[in-house]
Amino acid sequence: MSLKLVIANKAYSSWSLRPWMLLQHFRIPFEETVIPLDRPETRQQIFAASPSGRCPVLIDGATTVWDSLAILEYIAEKFPEKAIWPRAKRTRATARSLAAEMHSGFAALRNECPTQFRRPVRKIALSSAATSDVERIERAWTDARAKWGRTGAFLFGAFSAADAMFAPVVNRIHIYDIDVGADARAYCDAIRALPAWKAWIEGAEAEPWRIASYDAV
């Protein structure tokens, strides 16, 4: 039985992007189900798949995994032959730390720059809190690239779960035209050049659903 990934709209769901992009990049077959947000039936449909009432959800036979980071860990365990996390223990520990920091942090940036994969590039003014979030993210990327990223274009050389966790930030930096240094910009360009990223954007642009509050930002 193949994996089934239940996601929200590609246009608006940063959390759904993470496991979707990972599965696509590592060429792991899966069945995709999209539940559009902000519709009368949305809540009932999501709760039918997810105990938390949120997307994404990974279903593997009798096993249900919800929350993006938990799904990434499950995929890494299920497919140990694929380098979902860096192989070296110390490097893997740093990658997991960065992924967890992304998972739980940067609230100001999230709030001020909502996810919108169809948004035209347009700069907005950021608060000092959101600017601090961007500065921390840029330092984290620069440090990882300096220590471990010399063998490839991503945080730890080859694309990994850590990059999947930060992919929505790449979108925010791009669509809100956030100022970052050359190294961070090169990293963003590398993420946006991936076939999995391009496939997600194509899917987002093809969706018929619109949420006015998201589109107005």
N, C-alpha and C positions, 0 to 999 in steps of 0.2 A: 504493500500500500504506500502511495506517495505521500509526501508531506503536503499539508494544506495550510496556507497562510491567509488569515483573514485580516484585511487592512481597511483603513478609512480612505477617503478621497486622496488620490495622489497629489492633487493640487494643494492640499492644506495639511497633510499629516506627516510631520517630521518623524514621529515615533515609528510610523509604518515604514518609512523609507529605510530605516537602519537594517532590519533583518531582510527586507526585500532585496536591497542592494547587495548584501552579503551573499545571499543565496544565488542571485544572478551572477555575481562576479566569480564565484567559485563553481559555477555551472552545476549546482545541485538542483535536480528537478523538483518542482513543487506546483501545486494547484493554487491559483489565486482567487480569492473572493473579496470583492470590494463592497463595503457597506457605506453608502453616502451619509454624510453628517447632516445634522440640522433638518431632518425630515420627520414626519409624524411617526414613522415606523423604525427610526434609527435606534432608539433605546432598546426596544424589544428585540431587534435583530442582533445587536451587539451582545446583550445579556444571554441570548440563546447560544452564543459561541464562547463568551468570556465571563468567568466568575467575577471579574472586577468591573465589568461593564465598560471596558475600554479596549481599543485596538492599539497595536496588533495582537493577534493570537495565533500561535502555531499549534496545529493539531497533527499528531503523529499516531494514528491508530487510536488506542485507548488513552494516550497521553496528551494532555492539554497544557501548554505553556503560555503564560501571558506575561507581559512586560518585555520591552525590547531587549534589555540587557540579559534577562533570563533566557530569552530565545537565542541570543547569540551564544551564550554559554552552552545551551542544549545542543545547538548545531555543532559547536566545537567538540563536544563529547561524542556525538553521534558519528561524526566524520573526522576521526583523529588523523587520517592520512592527509587531510588538507590543513594548511597552515592558517587556521582561523585566527589564532594568536601566535605571536613570535615563539619560536622553538626554545630559545635560551631562557632559563628560569628567571634571571635578573631582568632581562628585557621584557619578558612576559609580565612580570610583576609591575613594571612601570606602565606598560600598555593597559593593564587592568586598572591601575590607579587612575590614569587619565580618563579611561572610559567611565569609571564610577564618578569622577569629578564632573564630567560632562552630564552624566545622568541626573545628578542631584543639584547641580549648581547653575550659576549664570541666569538667575531669575530676571534681573533687570533687562538683559539683552533679549530674553525670550518674550517678555511683556511688551517691550517697546518695538520689537521687530518681529511680528508674528510671521509664521511660516506661510509662504505663498509662492508656489513654484511657477505661477503664470504671471506674476507681477512684473510690469516693465521696470527696468532699472531706474531708480529715482532716489536721490539722497534725502535723508531726514536728519534732523538734529537729535543727537543722543544726550541723555543725562550723564552726569558724572559717574553714576553707578554703572550704567551700560557701557560707558567708555572704559571703566576699570575692568569690566568683564572681558571686553575685547582685548585689552592689554594683557590680561592674564592668559587668555587663550593663545595669543600670539607668542608670549614667552614660552608657554608649554610646547607649542609646535616647534619653535626655534630650538629649544633645548633637546627635544626628542630627535629632531632632524640632525642636529649637530653630533649627538652621541651615537645614534643608531640608524639614521636615515641615509647614510652615504651610499648605500648599495642600491638605492631605488628612489623613487619620487615621493614616497609616502612617509608617514611618521617613523616607521621602523623598517624602512627599506621597501619591502613588498607590502601591498595592500593587506590590511588585517581588520579585525573587529574594532580596533581603536579608531581607524579611519572611518568605518561605517558609523560609529557613534558621533563623530564630528562632522559628518557630511551635511546635516541640516545647517550647521554654522556656516559652512561654505556657501550655502544658498543665501543665508542672511547677508553675509559680506558682499555677495554679488548683487542681489536685488536692491539692497539699501545703500549700495555704493559706499561701504564703510572703508575708511582709510586704514590700510595695513602696509607693512613693509614689503620689500621685494621678495623675501624668502616666503613669507606667508602667502603672498599673491601667487607665487609659483606653485605652492602646495595646492591652493584653491584651483588653479588651472589644471593641475594633474588630476584632481578629483573630478572636475567637470568634463575632462576628456575621456573618462572611462565609459565604455559601452553601456555598463549597467546604469550609470548616471543618465546618459543620453536617453536610454530606454524609459527611465522613470519620467523624465521631462516630457517625452513624446506622449506617454500615457496621461500625464497631467493635462497637457494641452488638448487632448482628445476628449476629456471628460465633459459631459453635458451639464453637470451640476454646478451651480453657483451659490456662494454664500455672501450676501451683500456686505456684511460686517468685515469679512476678511478682505474682500476685494476693494474696500474703501480706504485701506491703510496706504 
